[in-house]
Structures are given as C-alpha cells and as structure tokens.
Amino acid sequence: MKLFVDIDDTLIMHKLPSSFNWGLVDAITKFVRSFDVPLVIWSGTGEDYAKKYSNVFFPIVKQVVAAGAKNNPVLLDSIKSTDVAIDDRPKQTRDYLKNFGLVYLPHQFLELAEESWYNKVWI
C-alpha cells in the first residue's frame, strides 16, 4: 500500500484566506510513520510544485518516496488497488483516481485516522 496525497485544496486550502492544512499534514505524518506506509505527493500543477511542497510539508518524513505530477505516466501506472489517495475530489469525478482502492476527502481521512489510532487498526 502507498498513500498518494494531492496538494491544492487538500494540503493547501485556496479559499480566501489561503492556508495550509496542518491538521491533515500531522495526521498523514503520524499515519505513514506508524504504519511505515510509502507516501507520494502529487499535483495537477506539476512535478516541481509537488517537490516544492513535499519539502515544505514533509521535510524529514523518510516515507516520502516520490513527488510528481498527476499526469505522470510512471506514477499513474504504479497505482495499485491496494493504494489509497487523499484528494479534494471524489473518486468518481476524476479519471486519475479510478485505480485506487480507496479515495478519501481530507476531512474523511482525518476522521478515520483519529478513530484508527485510538483503536490501533487501519481499515
């Protein structure tokens, strides 16, 4: 399992005033460290943008394995049905999300992560 995380309107909230979603960043960091899950940061804006914000949000998280563009064929081909995405769009509305086993909206991941850590179970 890998965790793919979108940037715009997921980690960076662009509704004015713009802000970083530090609560989600903390939850993702705890999740990938607790379960040693590889983390991929990606964006429709492109690879350079993804790399920049990967370093902003997860500078010392060793589980970050890639940062890239959502249209990168290598990243798209690497998605397996066991992989999970966090994105501001529901799975059925975006073709790039179709191969993921699970897709969470940011607030859904936060809710599930909180419950799972209390129970020490991830579903």
N, C-alpha and C positions, 0 to 999 in steps of 0.2 A: 504494500500500500504506500502511495505517495499522497501528499496533500498539496494541491495547487491553489494558490491564493491570488486573486485579482487585486489590482491596486485602486483604480478610480471608482469611487463610490462604495468601496469595500474597506480599504485601509486609509484612503484619503477621501473625506466627505466633502464634496464640492458645493453643497448647498451653503449659501452665504450665511454667516462667515465660514469659509473653508476651515477644516480642522482635520487633525489626524485622529484615527480611531484607535487610541492607545489601549483601550479595554480589549479590543479584538487582538491587537498585537500581543498583549500579555497572555491572552488565552491561547493563541497559536503557539507562542514560545513555550508555555507550560506543556501544551499537548505534545509538540514534537520532541521536547526533551524527555517527558515522562514515558513516552512510548517509542522513542527513537525512530520517529517517522521522517523520511526524507521530505523536504519542503521545496516546492518550486514556486517562485514568484513570477507572475507573468502579467502582461498588459497588452491591450489593443493598441496602445500608443507606441510600443516598440521595445526592442531589446535594451537599448541604452537607458531608457526610462525605467525599465524593470530592474536593471542592475543598480541604478542610482538608488531607487527606493528600497531595494533589498538591503543595501548597505545602511540606509537610514534607519529602517525598522528592525533589522535582524543582523547587526554587525558582528556579533560574537556567537551566533547560533550555528553550531557545526553541522546541523542537519540540513542547512540550505545547500541543495545540490545543483540548482540551476536558476537562472533568471533570464526570461526571454519574452519574445512577442507571441501573442496568441495565434498568430498566423504562421508560426514557425513549424514547418512540416515535421521536423525531428521531434519537437515537443508533442505535437498532435498525435504522431504515430506512437509515441511512448505511453499514451494513456491506456490504462487497463480498466476493466470493470471493477477492480478492487480499489481503484483510486478515488479520492474524494476531492471535491472542489468547494471553495468558498467564493461566491460571486454575488454581485448585486442583482443579477438577473436569474429568474427561474430556469431550470434545465430545459424545459420545453420551448423556451423562447430564443435559444442561441444554439446554432449548429455545433460550435466548438465545445459545447458541454455534453453532447449526446453520448459519448463513450464512457463517461464517468458512472461509477456505481451509485454514488450519492453526490448531490449538489445542495449545499446549504446557503441560505441567505445569511449575511453577517449576524443578525440577531438570533437566528436559529442555531448557529454554531455556538454562540455564547451561552445560550440556554442549555444546549445539550452538553457542552463541555463542563459547565458548572455541575450539572447533575452527575455526569460520569466521574468526575474527580471525587465527588463525595462517595460514590459507590465503587470506585476503582474498577469500573467497567466501561469499555467503549463499544458502542454498537454502531 
